Amino acid sequence: MRRLLLVTAILMANVMTMSAAKQKVTIDRIDPTDWYVGMKNPSLQLMVYGKNIASVQDVTTDYPGAVIDSVVRLDSPNYLLVYMNLREAQAGTMTLKFDKLKANYTLKQREMAGSKRKGFTNADVLYMLMPDRFAQGAGHNPQVKGMRTYKEDRTQPSLRHGGDLNGIREHLDYFNELGVTALWLTPVLENDSPDDERGFSTYHGYATTDYYRVDPRFGTNEDYRRLCDEAHAKGLKVVMDMIFNHSGFEHPWTLDMPTKDWLNLPQWLVESNGTSKAEGTSFLQTSYKLTPVMDPYAAKVDLKETTEGWFVPTMPDLNQHNPHLMRYLIQNSKWWIETMGIDGIRMDTYPYAYADAMAQWMKELDEEYPNFNTVGETWVTEPAYTASWQKDSKLAKSNSYLKTVMDFSFYDKLNQAKHEETDPWFAGLNRLYNSFVYDYLYPNPKSVMAFIDNHDTDRFLGNGKDSLALKQALALLLTVQRIPQLYYGTEILMNGTKEITDGYVRKDFPGGFPGDEHNAFTREGRTKAEQQMFTWLSRLLHWRKGNDVITKGGQTQFIPFNGIYVIARQYQGKTALTILNGTSKPATMEVKRYQEVIGSATRAKDVPTGRYYDLSQDLTLKPRQSLVLEF
């Protein structure tokens, strides 16, 4: 009986082999599209896409120094993973043979060693913008062939508006005039999802459908490289927004999963017949609550909802515990660093992905690029939670290796304080004082990113134009021990809320598009109020640039007294004093109380206005007045 089974198995294997031989095999693409020699980690994963590509018997190369370590066949016959070692390989064109098929693959020389790549630091001010909403360059194509159904309509807040990379590049001088030092663009990768029947699109960029291609509506990979090069030539860094938690529904991985566990909870796709219609299926959406990831008492159901639930039905949740997927994503980050010369990464929805896998990514990136920087979106408003995500935190069970975290506590407390009177205890600017009190939790407070608003929040001004509150927020943001991030248009009083849709906090920058009657890119085109805010902020930004007092100085904060909040930064005999009247009434600052930081100084200049103040006597502050004094 055993012999009969053996003979039967052999016959079946021969039949399957002959059947495979008759199948048409194609090589449609290989990721990464090319690679670099001389990396610290010489391993390279090639993901080969093609019809029945897994049926090939042999994968070989005779390229000097290139060794094929293993070939991995996945659940889908249309993918093949080839793992190589390039330790001894030199730059050139490598020929890979897949049985009778051949594919040429380019190995490139690195432009510089990884240790020479410099990331953003607290000496920088990041300016966050959305490419679709900032500016449109010359020669823009409003309808790119080959893309799924979409249209550009600037009257619709959730459709594409037509901004692109060339539009940003054509306004690089504007960023220098303003005084920022780094540009954080929301994702620029291909988002080839069709507009839906409700009038929504993926203009925001957070639904990736190709990890190696810039969205053609924004431009080409070459356009992105040109933007990075010209930005660098003007002293500006470029930070790339990435998403490892999820992809876009139209990514090939959704329609043809490489493995059964490539996505989290993929079974509902069978129930929905491969569509994103979640009704009547076992679809599980994330709770959007990140606390279970760090909660020592977290229920399994809560943790599962956070890390395995999908962000929305149209954004498949990637399973970073699949080692082949994680290797793909790690390589992708390195490829963009090497190919475009980006100066940093902002990782979206950081705690939604598996923490151990993200730590692996960060550790390997840090080993290859020790002076690079990555900031993770960690949206919980308590400092202890945020601090536990920072590299070398003693609060976490394991090291995240994430150098920079986002200070949602600062954002939250500041946005509460702007509506309140600062009292002797908890309200108003006390909230900020009481947030900074917990900086001892951070392994490195200087590598925490603070902000007053962004693309996911109401704008700081809401639907109003309270420039006094905005100046207080910006004065604090740009002088405390943090990496500051601004949101595009804040400098010209752009406002808006999310009460209807996110599009209302992502409006077009005035003057960035053909036919705009209002052009806020120029002094002449700005209104009087816009110019006043621009000038005030620009002076502060240019003063901050290269200022060791702010980037290297110690920080002393005083408990708000008589409604006034004071923070001092000091370095090598120089002092910067941020003074905020947190009340809607005139208030008196008793100079004697702050003698320990004022010392013998009797005269100080307010940076944004250039006015001088006498420190030998008490200061009378107007309602909600802000001062940034230097002496």
Buried (B, 14 or more C-beta within 10 A) or exposed (E): EEEEEEEEEEEEEEEEEEEBEEEEBEBEEBBBEBBBBBBEBBEBBBBBBBBBBBBBEEBEBEBEBBBBEEBBEBEBBBBBBBBBBBBEBEBBEBEBBBEEBEBEBEBBEBEEEBEEBEBBBBBBBBBBBBBBBBBBBEEBEEEEEEBEEBEBBBEBBBBBBBBBBBBBBBBBEBBBBBBBBBBBBBBBBBBBBEBEEEBBBBBBBBBBBBBBBBBBBBBBBEBBBBBBEBBEEEEBBBBBBBBBBBBBBBBBBBEBBBBEEBBBBBEBBEBBEEEBEBEEBEBBEBBEEBBBBBBEEBEEEBBBBBBBBBBBBBBBBBBBBBEBBBBBBBBBBBBBBBBBBBBBBBBBBBBBBBBEBBBBBBBBBBEBBEEBBBBBBBBBBBBBBBBBBBBEBEBBEEBBBBBBBBBBBBBBBBBBBBEBEBBEEEBBBBBBBBBBEBBEBBBBBBBBBBBBBBBEBBBBBBEEEBBBBBBBBBBBBBBBBBBBBBBBBBBBBBBBBBEEBBBBBBBBBBBBBEEBEEEBBEEEBBEEEBBEBBBBBBBBBBBBBEBEBBBBBEBBBBEBBBBBBBBBBBBEEEBBBBBBBBBEEEBEBEBEBBEEBBEEBEEBBBBBEEEEBEBEEEBEBEEBBBBBBBB
